[in-house]
Protein backbone atom coordinates (compact mmCIF):
# COMPACT_ATOMS: atom_id res chain seq x y z
CA UNK A 1 0.00 0.00 0.00
CA UNK A 2 1.25 3.49 -0.74
CA UNK A 3 2.22 5.97 1.95
CA UNK A 4 -0.94 7.95 1.15
CA UNK A 5 -3.03 4.79 1.58
CA UNK A 6 -1.37 4.11 4.96
CA UNK A 7 -2.07 7.68 6.09
CA UNK A 8 -5.74 7.38 5.16
CA UNK A 9 -6.04 4.04 6.93
CA UNK A 10 -4.38 5.50 10.04
CA UNK A 11 -6.80 8.44 10.03
CA UNK A 12 -9.79 6.13 9.73
CA UNK A 13 -8.49 3.91 12.53
CA UNK A 14 -7.74 6.88 14.78
CA UNK A 15 -11.30 8.21 14.29
CA UNK A 16 -12.73 4.78 15.13
CA UNK A 17 -10.57 4.61 18.29
CA UNK A 18 -11.56 8.15 19.28
CA UNK A 19 -15.23 7.35 18.74
CA UNK A 20 -14.94 4.22 20.90
CA UNK A 21 -12.99 6.08 23.60
CA UNK A 22 -15.58 8.85 23.79
CA UNK A 23 -18.45 6.37 23.92
CA UNK A 24 -16.73 4.42 26.71
CA UNK A 25 -16.36 7.67 28.67
CA UNK A 26 -20.00 8.51 28.02
CA UNK A 27 -21.06 5.11 29.40
CA UNK A 28 -18.96 5.66 32.53
CA UNK A 29 -20.16 9.24 33.05
CA UNK A 30 -23.80 8.20 32.71
CA UNK A 31 -23.29 5.24 35.06
CA UNK A 32 -24.16 2.63 32.43
CA UNK A 33 -20.76 0.97 32.98
CA UNK A 34 -17.88 1.33 35.39
CA UNK A 35 -14.22 1.37 34.52
CA UNK A 36 -14.10 -2.04 36.18
CA UNK A 37 -16.76 -3.33 33.76
CA UNK A 38 -14.63 -2.20 30.83
CA UNK A 39 -11.53 -3.79 32.34
CA UNK A 40 -13.30 -7.16 32.29
CA UNK A 41 -13.60 -7.01 28.50
CA UNK A 42 -10.82 -7.92 26.09
CA UNK A 43 -9.68 -4.33 25.85
CA UNK A 44 -11.06 -0.85 25.52
CA UNK A 45 -10.10 2.66 24.51
CA UNK A 46 -10.18 5.75 26.71
CA UNK A 47 -8.73 9.20 26.09
CA UNK A 48 -6.27 10.74 28.56
CA UNK A 49 -8.56 10.80 31.58
CA UNK A 50 -5.95 12.48 33.76
CA UNK A 51 -6.68 15.81 32.09
CA UNK A 52 -8.88 18.24 34.05
CA UNK A 53 -10.56 19.23 30.80
CA UNK A 54 -11.60 15.67 29.86
CA UNK A 55 -15.29 16.19 30.63
CA UNK A 56 -15.33 19.40 28.60
CA UNK A 57 -13.51 17.59 25.78
CA UNK A 58 -16.07 14.75 25.79
CA UNK A 59 -18.96 17.22 25.86
CA UNK A 60 -17.39 19.20 22.98
CA UNK A 61 -16.88 16.01 20.99
CA UNK A 62 -20.58 15.15 21.17
CA UNK A 63 -21.60 18.75 20.60
CA UNK A 64 -19.45 18.84 17.45
CA UNK A 65 -21.14 15.63 16.26
CA UNK A 66 -24.53 17.15 17.09
CA UNK A 67 -25.37 14.35 19.50
CA UNK A 68 -27.27 16.62 21.85
CA UNK A 69 -28.88 13.76 23.73
CA UNK A 70 -25.47 12.66 24.99
CA UNK A 71 -24.60 16.29 25.80
CA UNK A 72 -27.79 16.52 27.85
CA UNK A 73 -27.00 13.25 29.66
CA UNK A 74 -23.48 14.43 30.52
CA UNK A 75 -24.74 17.81 31.75
CA UNK A 76 -27.37 16.07 33.85
CA UNK A 77 -24.69 13.95 35.57
CA UNK A 78 -22.55 17.03 36.21
CA UNK A 79 -25.52 18.88 37.68
CA UNK A 80 -26.50 15.94 39.90
CA UNK A 81 -23.08 14.82 41.12
CA UNK A 82 -20.59 17.57 40.32
CA UNK A 83 -17.43 17.54 38.25
CA UNK A 84 -15.21 15.95 40.93
CA UNK A 85 -17.44 12.90 41.37
CA UNK A 86 -17.80 12.42 37.62
CA UNK A 87 -14.01 12.65 37.22
CA UNK A 88 -13.63 10.04 39.96
CA UNK A 89 -15.87 7.71 37.94
CA UNK A 90 -13.67 8.14 34.88
CA UNK A 91 -10.59 7.41 36.97
CA UNK A 92 -12.15 4.30 38.49
CA UNK A 93 -12.30 5.77 41.98
CA UNK A 94 -16.10 5.98 42.30
CA UNK A 95 -18.00 2.78 41.61
CA UNK A 96 -21.16 3.74 43.47
CA UNK A 97 -23.98 3.54 40.99
C-alpha positions, 0 to 999 in steps of 0.5 A: 500500500502506498504511503498515502493509503497508509495515512488514510487508513491510520486516520480512519483507525484513529477516528474509530478509536476516538469514537470508541474512547468517547463512547466508553467515557459517556457510558462511565459518566452516565453510570451505564458501565464502570471502569471495572466493567470495561476492564473485564472485557478484552480491551477498551479505549479511553482518552487521557482521563488524567486531564482536568478538561476531559469532561469538557472535551467529551462534551465538545466532541458530542456537541461537534457531532450534534449528538445533543442527547449525549450532551444533555445526559453528561450535563445532567450527571454534572448537575447531579453529582458535580465535576469531581465525582464524575471525574472520579468515575472516569478514573475508576475511583467511584464505583457507586452507581 
